[in-house]
Amino acid sequence: MPPFSYSKGARSIRPQSHNIRNKHSGGKTGAPEAISYEAMGTDGLVPSMGKGRPQGAAISNSPEELVRLIGPGKHLILFYESSEHARRLEFTFLSTGLRMGESGLYASSKDDPARVLGEMKSFGIGVDRYLKSGSLRVRKVPDPALDPEGPLHGFREFLNAERGAVAGPLWQVTRLFDPSTEAEVNSIIEIERLVEVSVEGTQDRIVCSFCMKGDLHASFGTWFTEMMKSHDGVVFVPSSSDGVAFSVK
């Protein structure tokens, strides 16, 4: 079973509580609150700002449509079970910006840059040309938890250095560590808030991807709700389908 479910009829997105186990409380499961939304149109992406929690979201039947149409100053989150499906969306996002003559950054704490570049070539991205022009960068994110001043400082330093290396609008994909401990949950919440503030009002666009496969930490319900609040759009990609996407602001 996927760690989340969605229903157009019920107008809600809910993490599946049976996947969220507290290893320190006898395996008790959490029961995270559903995230409500209201469909606005059929396939249109009509932005709307909720109060307290995201509302007024517009369903898009195509996650690829949302990652292509994301506007400047916007920050999406991608929840995935299938890494292959997630890569396709991430590369669609990056190639859209590169074809517009803008810059792209793929930053991951998990993936070897050479492997990512190879997958980009297989996807059809002209990697050699973009690397030569300096418009494409693929970087390994140093573990922010190892920074002596804390994870938030570590990621801020990395983000500032990479953003300062390019001129003009930037299309950025970020894959950080998965939230498997309470400390990691709290660190990611802080980091994503930082990213949201850093991109707002700029010409940049950012997609942050997280794997939701397997058992999740007991704090996942809180983390999930905070992620929905700090992003402008959400994409869900379970292994069993192409997924669903909607804007939340």
N, C-alpha and C positions, 0 to 999 in steps of 0.2 A: 504493500500500500504506500502511496506517496505521502510525504510529510505535510502536504497541504491539499485542500480541496477547494473548488470554486463552483459556484452555481449562479447562472444568469437569472434563473427564476427567483432564487432566494436573495439575490443581490448581495452576496457576501463572499468573502474569502476567509478561510479558517485553517490554521495549522492543525494537523491531525494529532490529537492529544496522545494517542497510543504510541506515537513515535518519540515522545518526549519523556525521558526517564531520568530520575534523579538517582544516581548511583549511591548517594549517601543517605537515602531515606527508604531503603528497602525496595527500590524500583517503582516508587509511586509515580504516577503520570500527572502532568499538568493539564489544565483545561484552558488554553489561551482564548482570549476574546476574539470573536470574528471581526474582521475589518469590513465595514459597510461601504457600499457604493451605490450610486444610482446611474443606470445606463442613460446616456444622452445621445440619441441617434443610434444608427445601426453600426456603421463602420467608421463614422467620423471620430476624430480625436479632439473632443471639445474640452479645453482646459478649464478647471474649476478648482477653487480653493476650499477645502473643508475647514471646520473649526474643531480643534481638539483631536480629531482623527480624520484621515482622508475620506472625503465624500465627493459626490458629483463626478465620479470617474466615468470616462467614456470607453466602452469596450471596443477593441479592435480585434477582428477575427484573425489578423495576421501579425504575429510578433515582429516579423521582418519589416512590415510597414511602419511599426512604431520606431524601430531602431534607425530606419532610413529617414523618417520625418522629424525626428527629435530636433527641437529648435535650439538656438544658442542660449547658453546660460542654464541648460537643463541637465538633470542628473537622474539616470535610470538605475534600477536594481534588477538583476536577472537571477531568479532562483531556478536552479536546474538539477535534474537527476542524471540526464545524459550529457556527458562532456562533449560528445560529438555534435549534438544539437546546439549546445551552448556556443561552441566554436563557430558554427555556421552563422549564428546571429552576431557574435562579436566581430567576425571578419566582414560580414555585410555592413555593419556599422562603420568599421574602419575604412573599408574600401569606398564607402560613400563620401567620406571626407577627403580621402586622398584623390579621388577623381575630380573633386571640386578645387584641387590645387592647394588644399590645406594640409596640416600636419597630423600624423597619427602616432600614438604611443600605446604599446601593449606592455603593461607592467604586471608581473605575477610573482608571488612569493613561492609558488609551487613548481612552475614550469621552467624547463631549460630553454633559453632563448633560441638556440639552434633548432630545437624541435618545433617551436612555435613558428619560426621562419619557414621551415620545411612544410608545415601544414598550410601556411599562408600561400606558398607557391602552388600546392596541390589545389587550393581553393580557387586559384586563378589571379591572385594579386601579383602585380609586377614588382616583386620584392627587390630585385637587384636595382631596378631603376629608382625606386623610392629611397632605398638605402644610400645610393650614390648621391642623390639630390639632398639627402639629409631630412627629408620630409617624413620618414618612417623610423621609429626607434622601438626596439624590443628590449626590455630590461628586466632583470631579476631584482625583485624588491628585497632589500636586506630585512631580516626579521626585526620589526619595530620593537619587539619585546626585549631585545638585547641592548637597546639604547639606554645608557645610564640615567638619562633624564626622563625615561618613560616612553611607552609606545606612541603616544600622540606626538611627542617631540620628534621621535625617530621618523615617523611617516611624514610629518610636516617638512623635515629637512630633505627627504627624498623627493617629495612633491615639488618643493621650491626649486631644487636643482634641475629636475627634469623639465619643469615648465619654463625655466629660464634658458634652457638650451635651444628653444625653438621660438621663432617669431610668428605672429599671426595666430589665427584660431587653431585650437588643438582638439582632436577627437581622441579620447583616452579610454582604454579598457583597463580595469584593475581587477586582479584576482588575488585576494588576500587569504590568509589562513582561515580555515573554517572555525566557527564558534563552538568548540568542544569543551571548554571550561568556562566557569563564571568570569574569570579574569579576562579571557579572550572575548566573551560576550560584551563586557563593559568596554574593553579597548576598541572593539569594532564600532560600537555605538558612538564613542567619542570621535573616532577617525571619520566615520561617515558624516557626522555633523560638521566636522572641519571641511570635508570635501564639498558639502552642500553650500557652506558659506563661501568657499573659495571660488566656486564656479558661478554663483549667482551674480548677474549683472555683467558677465563677460561674454565673449563670443565662443567660449569653449563648450564642449559637450562631453559627458562622462557616463560610462556604463560600468557598474560594479557587479561582479558575478560571484555567486556563492553556491556551493554544492549542498543540496538538501537531502542527500541519500543516506539512509541508515538512521540509527538512533541519534537523537539530538539532546543537547543539554537541557536540564530542567528550566533554565532561564530563557529558553528559546522563545516562549510566548511573549515575554517582555521585549526581547531583541527584535522579533518579527514586527511587533507593533511600532517600535521606534524606527525601524527601517522604512516602514510604510509612511511614517510621518516625515522623514527626512529626504524623500525622493519625489521626483516629479512624475515618474512613470514606473510601472512594474510589469515584468514579464515572468510568467511561470512556464517552465518547460519540463513536464514530467516525461518519464521514459516512454510512456504509452501513447503520446500524441505530440503534435507540433506545438501545443501550448496555447496560451491566451495572453493578451497584453491589454493594459489600460493605463490611461493617464490619471493621476490623482490630484494634480494641482492645475 
